[in-house]
Amino acid sequence: MRRSRIIFLVIALAAGGIAAMLASGGQPPAPPEPPPPPLATTEVLVAKADLNTPATQYPNANVPKLVNLANDAAA
């Protein structure tokens, strides 16, 4: 091999080694953040089917309307 090819090969190997070292990073990656705490939830009871109210079972019945208690308490 000619001398210029050997020098070129040494320079190429050195450049490849430096590139590999830079690509791997010098420091280990930071540990992942812990997951956030679970949100507070409330259990809710849900009807599987529609519930019949007296007004729908007996359309001619004299059923009083529901009163919004929150508005009555504020007044």
Buried (B, 14 or more C-beta within 10 A) or exposed (E): EEEEEEEEEEEEEEEEEEEEEEEEEEEEEEEEEEEEEEEEEEEEEEEEEEEEEEEEEEEEEEEEEEEEEEEEEEE
